[in-house]
Amino acid sequence: MIDFYLGRRSLDEMGTAASKPNEKCEAAFYTGEWQLLRGDKVQATASLQLAADICPKTFTEYTGAITELKRINP
């Protein structure tokens, strides 16, 4: 994630590097946040919905995904 946000890794590379379920959850959430920052609500909604679907409910990313989805799609 850090390498992605620093521009050292592409979005595709980050997704491919996430091999474990928890990593996929985190990748989906932070991808959605990145897409929101760039104004791409359609892709952000898809990424955040994926995070909401696959993240354990005890993860901060799950709560964040649910909150963001409610905020951008009231």
C-alpha positions as CSV (number, residue, x, y, z in Angstrom):
1,M,0.0,0.0,0.0
2,I,2.7,2.4,0.9
3,D,4.6,1.9,-2.3
4,F,1.4,2.4,-4.2
5,Y,0.6,5.7,-2.5
6,L,4.2,6.8,-3.0
7,G,4.0,6.1,-6.8
8,R,6.4,3.2,-6.7
9,R,3.8,0.5,-7.6
10,S,0.9,0.6,-10.0
11,L,-2.7,-0.1,-9.0
12,D,-2.5,-3.4,-10.9
13,E,0.8,-4.3,-9.1
14,M,-0.8,-3.6,-5.7
15,G,-3.8,-5.7,-6.5
16,T,-1.6,-8.6,-7.6
17,A,0.6,-8.3,-4.6
18,A,-2.4,-8.7,-2.3
19,S,-2.5,-12.5,-2.0
20,K,-4.0,-13.1,1.4
21,P,-7.7,-12.4,2.2
22,N,-6.8,-9.6,4.7
23,E,-4.4,-8.0,2.2
24,K,-7.2,-8.1,-0.5
25,C,-9.5,-6.4,1.9
26,E,-7.0,-3.6,2.6
27,A,-6.2,-3.2,-1.0
28,A,-9.8,-2.8,-2.0
29,F,-10.5,-0.2,0.7
30,Y,-7.4,1.9,0.1
31,T,-7.9,1.7,-3.7
32,G,-11.4,3.0,-3.2
33,E,-10.1,5.9,-1.1
34,W,-7.5,6.7,-3.7
35,Q,-10.2,6.7,-6.4
36,L,-12.3,9.0,-4.3
37,L,-9.5,11.4,-3.9
38,R,-9.3,11.5,-7.7
39,G,-13.0,12.1,-8.1
40,D,-13.8,8.7,-9.6
41,K,-17.0,7.9,-7.6
42,V,-18.0,5.0,-9.9
43,Q,-14.8,3.1,-9.5
44,A,-14.5,4.1,-5.8
45,T,-18.0,2.7,-5.1
46,A,-17.0,-0.6,-6.7
47,S,-13.8,-0.9,-4.7
48,L,-15.4,0.1,-1.5
49,Q,-18.3,-2.3,-2.0
50,L,-15.7,-5.0,-2.6
51,A,-14.0,-4.1,0.7
52,A,-17.4,-4.1,2.5
53,D,-18.1,-7.6,1.0
54,I,-14.7,-9.2,1.8
55,C,-13.4,-7.5,4.9
56,P,-13.9,-9.0,8.3
57,K,-16.4,-6.9,10.2
58,T,-13.8,-6.3,12.9
59,F,-11.5,-4.5,10.5
60,T,-11.3,-0.7,10.4
61,E,-11.4,-1.0,6.6
62,Y,-14.8,-2.6,6.8
63,T,-16.2,0.2,8.9
64,G,-14.5,2.8,6.7
65,A,-15.9,1.2,3.5
66,I,-19.5,1.1,4.9
67,T,-19.2,4.7,6.1
68,E,-17.8,5.9,2.7
69,L,-20.4,4.1,0.7
70,K,-23.2,5.8,2.8
71,R,-21.5,9.2,2.3
72,I,-21.0,9.0,-1.4
73,N,-24.3,7.2,-2.2
74,P,-26.8,8.5,0.3
